[in-house]
């Protein structure tokens, strides 16, 4: 995978056109206008990323929580904490766009720590086995092998020149290696966006992706190392973000 291009020429050309549109659009925005659009995207991303993991807050309830700290009736405290942590993680990468560059394990662990704060989740790389429902794929269960796999993933992403390839690869590889006891896909989505934002590329909210379709695309990669469906998701969400927020 490190020698071959992740996207084909047609996919790359579409992403180049979309990124150029993003650049033009944002050049016309004032600093305040850009900040407002980024805030809107952050709310959508916090909501959808949490929903994919089973959070039952609606988008409107999420907006009230993140803007006014108003919790929704009938929801658990953990659901609110998950959403607030997402917003904290996004705020962190907005304020520190180069924090993860070059990509390294310790920085990824820091993002994970923000996302699982005050939740019953162990921080740092896991030391015990985990299982993934709905698939026969079994992640690595040895702490040293996990660290080695994460190090190789960081090196692979750092070597890539194309920014969208960097973002897509880390999105998939963190999910695949499953280095934490929980919160892996949440971490993957935030780290992927941190890469895009560091290089002034359009961040993704994933707002219109169906949670089940997202999980199916991940399982396809787990079981067959097939990234076709996930590439479609990435490109479609990139296009949605450019046209919706900026």
Secondary structure in CASP SS format (residue, H / E / C, confidence):
PFRMAT SS
TARGET T0000
AUTHOR 0000-0000-0000
METHOD secondary structure of the structure
MODEL  1
X C 1.00
X C 1.00
X C 1.00
X C 1.00
X C 1.00
X C 1.00
X C 1.00
X C 1.00
X H 1.00
X H 1.00
X H 1.00
X H 1.00
X H 1.00
X H 1.00
X H 1.00
X H 1.00
X H 1.00
X H 1.00
X H 1.00
X H 1.00
X H 1.00
X H 1.00
X H 1.00
X H 1.00
X H 1.00
X H 1.00
X H 1.00
X C 1.00
X C 1.00
X C 1.00
X H 1.00
X H 1.00
X H 1.00
X H 1.00
X H 1.00
X H 1.00
X H 1.00
X H 1.00
X H 1.00
X H 1.00
X H 1.00
X H 1.00
X H 1.00
X H 1.00
X H 1.00
X H 1.00
X H 1.00
X H 1.00
X H 1.00
X H 1.00
X H 1.00
X H 1.00
X C 1.00
X C 1.00
X C 1.00
X C 1.00
X C 1.00
X C 1.00
X H 1.00
X H 1.00
X H 1.00
X H 1.00
X H 1.00
X H 1.00
X H 1.00
X H 1.00
X H 1.00
X H 1.00
X C 1.00
X C 1.00
X C 1.00
X C 1.00
X C 1.00
X C 1.00
X C 1.00
X C 1.00
X H 1.00
X H 1.00
X H 1.00
X H 1.00
X H 1.00
X H 1.00
X H 1.00
X H 1.00
X H 1.00
X H 1.00
X H 1.00
X H 1.00
X H 1.00
X H 1.00
X H 1.00
X H 1.00
X H 1.00
X H 1.00
X H 1.00
X C 1.00
X C 1.00
X C 1.00
X C 1.00
X C 1.00
X C 1.00
X C 1.00
X C 1.00
X C 1.00
X H 1.00
X H 1.00
X H 1.00
X H 1.00
X H 1.00
X H 1.00
X H 1.00
X H 1.00
X H 1.00
X H 1.00
X H 1.00
X C 1.00
X C 1.00
X C 1.00
X C 1.00
X C 1.00
X C 1.00
X C 1.00
X C 1.00
X C 1.00
X C 1.00
X C 1.00
X C 1.00
X C 1.00
X C 1.00
X C 1.00
X C 1.00
X C 1.00
X C 1.00
X C 1.00
X C 1.00
X C 1.00
X C 1.00
X C 1.00
X C 1.00
X C 1.00
X C 1.00
X C 1.00
X H 1.00
X H 1.00
X H 1.00
X H 1.00
X H 1.00
X H 1.00
X H 1.00
X H 1.00
X H 1.00
X H 1.00
X H 1.00
X H 1.00
X H 1.00
X H 1.00
X H 1.00
X H 1.00
X H 1.00
X C 1.00
X C 1.00
X C 1.00
X H 1.00
X H 1.00
X H 1.00
X H 1.00
X H 1.00
X H 1.00
X H 1.00
X H 1.00
X H 1.00
X H 1.00
X H 1.00
X H 1.00
X H 1.00
X H 1.00
X H 1.00
X C 1.00
X C 1.00
X C 1.00
X C 1.00
X C 1.00
X C 1.00
X H 1.00
X H 1.00
X H 1.00
X H 1.00
X H 1.00
X H 1.00
X H 1.00
X H 1.00
X H 1.00
X H 1.00
X H 1.00
X H 1.00
X H 1.00
X H 1.00
X H 1.00
X C 1.00
X C 1.00
X C 1.00
X C 1.00
X C 1.00
X C 1.00
X C 1.00
X C 1.00
X C 1.00
X C 1.00
X C 1.00
X C 1.00
X H 1.00
X H 1.00
X H 1.00
X H 1.00
X H 1.00
X H 1.00
X H 1.00
X H 1.00
X H 1.00
X H 1.00
X H 1.00
X H 1.00
X H 1.00
X H 1.00
X C 1.00
X C 1.00
X C 1.00
X H 1.00
X H 1.00
X H 1.00
X H 1.00
X H 1.00
X H 1.00
X H 1.00
X H 1.00
X H 1.00
X H 1.00
X H 1.00
X H 1.00
X H 1.00
X H 1.00
X H 1.00
X H 1.00
X H 1.00
X H 1.00
X C 1.00
END
